[in-house]
Amino acid sequence: MDDWKQILAESITKPEDLAKHLGVDPKEVEEVVGAYPMRITPTVLATIKEKGDAIWKQVVPEAIEMDDIDAQDDPLEEDTDSPVPHLVHRYPDRVLLMVTNQCPIYCRFCTRKRLVGKPGFLKKGELDQAFAYLREHTEVRDVILSGGDPLLLPDNLIERILKTLRAIPHLELIRFGTRVPGTLPQRITPEFCEIVKKYHPIYMNLHFNHPDELTPEVKEACGRLADAGIPLGAQTVLLKGVNDDPEIMKRLMHQLLLARVKPYYLYQADLTKGTNHFRTSVETGMKIIQALQGHTSGMAVPHFVIDAPGGGGKIPILPNEYLLQLDENGAVLKNYENKTYHYPQPEQDRPRELPMVGVSSPGGLCGNGALDEF
């Protein structure tokens, strides 16, 4: 057995394991774990400092998860946009392919709580059915491998999937959505990296919610992926009691950049059944973006988005305090220091006089010598 598989097998998966390692009464969580599976890897367990801290809240089951009786199992209506099993085709040029229902950890706020960790997810031939759909739909140029977590598949199956996708001429990009580097960094082996390098361009979006997740071991795993030529982005979910604080979020974004991971999306929490206690107000996310904008590098500022209920897709949310006025004369803007500036609109009715290019000057150069550089 590979080392990472042995480490995964040592994860906490049963209520009695919680009692042994974290002092949780098994009776308090038996019903929850029966409905929504639990897995906490040794890496994640080692980052829990105390009961109820930011890592604990993400992975340790709570009875409150059973309270959302009226909430939907599938608020994003992924099943509605699934023309063949396990493939979601919502946007015109890209699809989501869920290749497994297994994850290294089971996040208590997961959008796919209805699916992850449960047996019998991929039936024989269903992957080939998805491949056939992709061959027929030439408008698709981008495939996102998700699940579950695609990096829990064995190397040979990952290579089979990549090889098959690369043989479809109109598919340009392949992306992975994964929590593995931050929760099971041992999985990022040299052998895996060598496989992925053969099928570029490959991109990865990693999932991180708190700066404590970026341990030295995790940063090393991210470095191995980056060294394999894989551009890394980070997706973060805004979670009450975990990261709904501007300073925590700034520290997270800085640690991501140190790990060679570019902050990409900050998600407002979805309306998934069993997760309502994690939701913050939308204003909380807007204030966090404001606190980042101008106070740190633009590289450290993610897009704040709401994945619209009912299958509307990702909608960007921007703080509205920056644009104070917009008319035919120009824009009145406010910066991060609350200073106001005016940006004039171009004069549309008056023809713009362009400089003459290519006319010889006395020195033998064209009218704008700098243009020769382009």
Stockholm file with secondary structure:
# STOCKHOLM 1.0

chainA/1-374         MDDWKQILAESITKPEDLAKHLGVDPKEVEEVVGAYPMRITPTVLATIKEKGDAIWKQVVPEAIEMDDIDAQDDPLEEDTDSPVPHLVHRYPDRVLLMVTNQCPIYCRFCTRKRLVGKPGFLKKGELDQAFAYLREHTEVRDVILSGGDPLLLPDNLIERILKTLRAIPHLELIRFGTRVPGTLPQRITPEFCEIVKKYHPIYMNLHFNHPDELTPEVKEACGRLADAGIPLGAQTVLLKGVNDDPEIMKRLMHQLLLARVKPYYLYQADLTKGTNHFRTSVETGMKIIQALQGHTSGMAVPHFVIDAPGGGGKIPILPNEYLLQLDENGAVLKNYENKTYHYPQPEQDRPRELPMVGVSSPGGLCGNGALDEF
#=GR chainA/1-374 SS CCHHHHHHHTSBCSHHHHHHHHCCCHHHHHHHHHHSCCCBCHHHHHHCCSTTSHHHHHHSCCGGGGCCTTSBSCTTCTTTTCSBTTEEEEETTEEEEECCSCCSSCCTTCTTTTTTTCSCCSCTTHHHHHHHHHHHCTTCCEEEEESSCGGGSCHHHHHHHHHHHHTSTTCCEEEEEESHHHHCGGGCCHHHHHHHHTTCSEEEEEECCSGGGCCHHHHHHHHHHHHTTCCEEEEEEECTTTTCSHHHHHHHHHHHHHTTCEEEEEEECCCBTTCGGGCCCHHHHHHHHHHHBTTBCGGGCCEEEEEETTTTEEEECCCTTSEEEEETTEEEEECTTSCEEEEECCCTTSCCCCCCCSCCCTTSSCSSGGGGGC
#=GC SS_cons         CCHHHHHHHTSBCSHHHHHHHHCCCHHHHHHHHHHSCCCBCHHHHHHCCSTTSHHHHHHSCCGGGGCCTTSBSCTTCTTTTCSBTTEEEEETTEEEEECCSCCSSCCTTCTTTTTTTCSCCSCTTHHHHHHHHHHHCTTCCEEEEESSCGGGSCHHHHHHHHHHHHTSTTCCEEEEEESHHHHCGGGCCHHHHHHHHTTCSEEEEEECCSGGGCCHHHHHHHHHHHHTTCCEEEEEEECTTTTCSHHHHHHHHHHHHHTTCEEEEEEECCCBTTCGGGCCCHHHHHHHHHHHBTTBCGGGCCEEEEEETTTTEEEECCCTTSEEEEETTEEEEECTTSCEEEEECCCTTSCCCCCCCSCCCTTSSCSSGGGGGC
//
